[in-house]
Amino acid sequence: MANREVGFVVDDEYKAWIANIKDRIKHSQIKASVKVNYELLDLYWDIGRDIVAKQKNAKWSDAFLTTMSKDLQKTFPDMSGFSVQNLKSIRYWYKFYNSDENGLQAVSQMELIEKMVKGIPWGYNQRIMYKCKDIQEALFYIQKTMDNGWSRTVLEHQIDGGLYSRQGKAVTNFQLKLPEPQSDLAEQTLKNPYNFDFLTLREEYDEKELEEALINQITQFLLELGTSTALRN
């Protein structure tokens, strides 16, 4: 007589265990998306700094942004972040947080500010920098977005409604943390089109290059996760 496989009985222990696994998967996905977002915005920050420096020291006019855009899009055709308009936004973003008028040029302050602004998707940053009048107001809305897991629509509504003027105060205790898995911020970070564009690889990558790139990225990612306790909490 052939052996018959006994069906698995789903009990409370299994339900609790699989629910925990699902939560861990969601948190890992969010950690990965936050890391990719940070790397993208770190790149934008550096590009913004370079553009500002070139226009200041080399006296290049805005016309060079068109040439720059064409060069970058030719090499990275799948990345939408290198349009002329987005390059201008990247420049404005960097200048907004590095303006001498804001009086926040201490190294420790700038390091905290960079971590804050790179902790939310690029679309959120664009809305904040174009709608807020100074750094303190911008940081207020960044912190509120992180605390409440706002969508971009809610963020815009709160800015337009003047939440900062009603209850705003200087942000002195930055709280860097991962978005809650069920929040709109987490969902939009996971689905951020700029992140997908950033992760594209050239078709001519051979298998060895791809393997090395993946190993390097994964190694660096795991090392940074091990030290990023602020993001983990």
Buried (B, 14 or more C-beta within 10 A) or exposed (E): EEEEEEEEEEEEEEEEEEEEEEEEEBBEBBBBBBBBBBBBBEEBBEBBBBBBEEBEEEEBEEEBBEEBBEEBBEEBEEBBBBBBEBBBBBBBBBBBBBEEEBEBEEEEEEEBBBBBBBBBBBBBBBBBBEBBEBBBBBBBBBBBBBEBBBBBEBBBEBBEEEBBEEEBEEBEEBEBEBBBBEBBBBBBBBEBEBBEBBEEEEEEEEEEEEEEEEEEBEEEBEEBBEEBEEBEE
